[in-house]
Amino acid sequence: MTDSLRAALWMVGSIVFFSAMAVAGREVRAVHDTFEIMFYRSLVGMVIVIAVIAATGRRAEIRT
């Protein structure tokens, strides 16, 4: 797979998941308050990022 194709797939995937997150946020707004929604969004995002880092083995590239 070329780098351009891989980048395009990452972009499409991010658009799909950001859209799904926005729709899910609107749906749960009636049940939960803003703090809870933001907490769960951040928690799910962190789990996904950690899973991607673990799967690709690129932990050393992340520095603060």
C-alpha positions in Angstrom: 0.0 0.0 0.0 1.4 3.4 -0.9 1.9 6.1 1.6 -0.7 8.3 -0.2 -3.3 5.6 -0.1 -2.6 4.9 3.6 -2.9 8.6 4.4 -6.2 8.9 2.5 -7.6 5.9 4.4 -6.6 7.4 7.7 -8.3 10.7 6.7 -11.5 8.9 5.6 -11.5 6.8 8.8 -11.1 9.9 11.0 -14.0 11.7 9.2 -16.3 8.7 9.8 -15.4 8.3 13.4 -15.6 12.0 14.2 -19.0 12.1 12.6 -20.1 9.1 14.6 -18.8 10.7 17.7 -20.8 13.9 17.0 -24.0 11.9 16.4 -23.5 9.8 19.5 -22.9 13.0 21.5 -26.2 14.5 20.3 -28.1 11.3 21.2 -26.9 11.0 24.7 -27.2 14.7 25.5 -30.8 14.1 26.8 -29.6 11.5 29.3 -26.2 12.7 30.5 -24.7 16.1 31.3 -21.8 17.7 29.4 -19.1 16.6 31.8 -20.1 13.0 31.5 -20.2 13.1 27.7 -16.8 14.7 27.5 -15.3 12.2 30.0 -16.5 9.2 28.0 -15.5 10.7 24.7 -12.0 11.3 26.0 -11.8 7.9 27.6 -12.9 6.1 24.4 -10.5 8.2 22.4 -7.6 7.4 24.7 -8.3 3.7 24.5 -8.3 3.9 20.7 -5.0 5.8 20.6 -3.4 3.4 23.0 -4.6 0.4 20.9 -3.2 2.0 17.7 0.1 2.7 19.3 0.4 -0.8 20.7 -0.6 -2.4 17.4 1.9 -0.4 15.3 4.7 -0.5 17.8 5.5 3.2 17.5 5.5 4.1 21.2 9.0 5.6 21.0 7.9 8.2 18.5 5.5 9.9 21.0 7.3 12.4 23.1 6.3 15.4 25.1 
